[in-house]
């Protein structure tokens, strides 16, 4: 049985977060920051997981049947580890096998920053586990199993993150959950961006509920905001295809204001978004659920200026190119 | 001829700025910060103006026919003085008289903060000049002449500021310039607010042009934003009449996000707006044209907390009650 390394990219939502929950389109893209899962088959049924660089010095967790041994516990990393364990569980069931594995995870992204790290971990683990045991899953299978992992760990999950971790590139998504369609967008232009992150004070679930509460109190207005976010997303699709970065930036700025109107931005995200513009970004917006988390800034020709400025206030900044490839498996021996 | 003191209130735009330029409704209110113009008739044709507390130590300007003598020049105050001079000119013409006057102006508000100081100065000067010479103008006349003063000094002007300085209370305005309708709103509840101000980096004209540029590049989306601001304003009218401050606050937050989507907020205004919310305000938004300037925060029961927090970042903070009475004249002797 071979040792394999599977890798999957993180993601950012370019347009349409929150509105997507209400049936409007969203555009997501993969980024050139990835997680790497190395899988070595074992002769027993033990699943041994070592996690590195998940924004912590590293932890080791061992599962023996229903028992869990944590060598070092660092909160968020532990939560990432539950995705690995569930991914193994679901993939083994799907393949109808029950074999142990040593998994090593490395991540180029922080956990919990809204960059889809948990989805990338799930997707890469599924691909690694299957390949290490001699099976080859299709992308559709990996994506489907990845979504199942997220649903089981989180209770509820959008298929957005696991789709983009699997397929990479740019995806336009319409509808949530049961009636979910995705469409690959052909984007030819390179899009250099800066991502900046501040600690989240609210979970995605809390933010989705906050929007739901506002929606119920102000149906017409909030519906109008969703509809406008949908229109912005459709226009952004055209701008992406045409490689018109100026228009794309303007639409990001508009989308950010609309998210602020939904009550999902906060003082820190707004500061980062506006600092990026002052530093020369063509556009900037929060990305993901809000309540802290990440912003993205479109910064062709201004990467240094924008990253340096954002670095004054953000916990983490990173440069990213959009649209890098999806899940990939390398067999090592 | 009697010495008179005329006084007129400043104002804030509660809802609908920018969208009002495109035909959507706006709601403005007077605040309990006023300008006081003391007028003493003279036996010659000289117009002598002393300005105090216009955010400067005070200046004295003397007009003799077309000659201007400035005893102390402090930039912004000088610009306020041009409204006084024009108001005298227009009122004297309207009354068909040509008599000199000594005018003393005091202001409880800064000049150039978007609080309608120049309109209050114009309106109070018109009322003071007319009364000091034994004439009594109706509110409609004062409002109309005040608008004329603003148009002549600025080139272009909305009748919003001079209307609210004249009538006081809460006004709903629909349409701009030539087809302009106003409706007095009956508001029974007291609305305690905090206003915070940061230096403006852009003029009203620049901000209006910025929105126009975005409108021309993204007609559908920007039209959609205007329409939503209009809906928010209509809902706010109901909330005001019902005294529902919680809903009013939520609508302010939504309106702020929509203004941010139009590109008229900036890092400093957003910071103030969100600090106010963190400090306990029911809602907060930029008020006026944006590009720096003022924000308002609805802060019943939290005036201390909100004012103190805003004071950390703003150049000026002041408490204000909304809806105080319009122009008033007291004859002193």
HADDOCK unambig.tbl for C-alpha pairs under 7 A between the chains (distance, minus, plus):
assign (segid A and resid 221 and name CA) (segid B and resid 228 and name CA) 6.36 0.50 0.50
assign (segid A and resid 221 and name CA) (segid B and resid 231 and name CA) 6.72 0.50 0.50
assign (segid A and resid 221 and name CA) (segid B and resid 232 and name CA) 6.72 0.50 0.50
assign (segid A and resid 224 and name CA) (segid B and resid 228 and name CA) 6.60 0.50 0.50
assign (segid A and resid 228 and name CA) (segid B and resid 221 and name CA) 6.36 0.50 0.50
assign (segid A and resid 228 and name CA) (segid B and resid 224 and name CA) 6.61 0.50 0.50
assign (segid A and resid 231 and name CA) (segid B and resid 221 and name CA) 6.75 0.50 0.50
assign (segid A and resid 232 and name CA) (segid B and resid 221 and name CA) 6.74 0.50 0.50
assign (segid A and resid 253 and name CA) (segid B and resid 261 and name CA) 6.31 0.50 0.50
assign (segid A and resid 254 and name CA) (segid B and resid 261 and name CA) 4.13 0.50 0.50
assign (segid A and resid 254 and name CA) (segid B and resid 262 and name CA) 6.54 0.50 0.50
assign (segid A and resid 255 and name CA) (segid B and resid 261 and name CA) 6.70 0.50 0.50
assign (segid A and resid 256 and name CA) (segid B and resid 261 and name CA) 6.58 0.50 0.50
assign (segid A and resid 257 and name CA) (segid B and resid 257 and name CA) 4.75 0.50 0.50
assign (segid A and resid 257 and name CA) (segid B and resid 258 and name CA) 5.74 0.50 0.50
assign (segid A and resid 257 and name CA) (segid B and resid 260 and name CA) 4.68 0.50 0.50
assign (segid A and resid 257 and name CA) (segid B and resid 261 and name CA) 3.79 0.50 0.50
assign (segid A and resid 258 and name CA) (segid B and resid 257 and name CA) 5.75 0.50 0.50
assign (segid A and resid 258 and name CA) (segid B and resid 258 and name CA) 5.85 0.50 0.50
assign (segid A and resid 258 and name CA) (segid B and resid 261 and name CA) 5.84 0.50 0.50
assign (segid A and resid 260 and name CA) (segid B and resid 257 and name CA) 4.66 0.50 0.50
assign (segid A and resid 261 and name CA) (segid B and resid 253 and name CA) 6.30 0.50 0.50
assign (segid A and resid 261 and name CA) (segid B and resid 254 and name CA) 4.11 0.50 0.50
assign (segid A and resid 261 and name CA) (segid B and resid 255 and name CA) 6.68 0.50 0.50
assign (segid A and resid 261 and name CA) (segid B and resid 256 and name CA) 6.57 0.50 0.50
assign (segid A and resid 261 and name CA) (segid B and resid 257 and name CA) 3.78 0.50 0.50
assign (segid A and resid 261 and name CA) (segid B and resid 258 and name CA) 5.84 0.50 0.50
assign (segid A and resid 262 and name CA) (segid B and resid 254 and name CA) 6.51 0.50 0.50
assign (segid A and resid 266 and name CA) (segid B and resid 274 and name CA) 6.30 0.50 0.50
assign (segid A and resid 267 and name CA) (segid B and resid 270 and name CA) 6.79 0.50 0.50
assign (segid A and resid 267 and name CA) (segid B and resid 271 and name CA) 5.40 0.50 0.50
assign (segid A and resid 267 and name CA) (segid B and resid 274 and name CA) 5.04 0.50 0.50
assign (segid A and resid 267 and name CA) (segid B and resid 275 and name CA) 6.77 0.50 0.50
assign (segid A and resid 270 and name CA) (segid B and resid 267 and name CA) 6.81 0.50 0.50
assign (segid A and resid 270 and name CA) (segid B and resid 270 and name CA) 6.47 0.50 0.50
assign (segid A and resid 271 and name CA) (segid B and resid 267 and name CA) 5.40 0.50 0.50
assign (segid A and resid 271 and name CA) (segid B and resid 271 and name CA) 6.68 0.50 0.50
assign (segid A and resid 274 and name CA) (segid B and resid 266 and name CA) 6.32 0.50 0.50
assign (segid A and resid 274 and name CA) (segid B and resid 267 and name CA) 5.08 0.50 0.50
assign (segid A and resid 275 and name CA) (segid B and resid 267 and name CA) 6.79 0.50 0.50
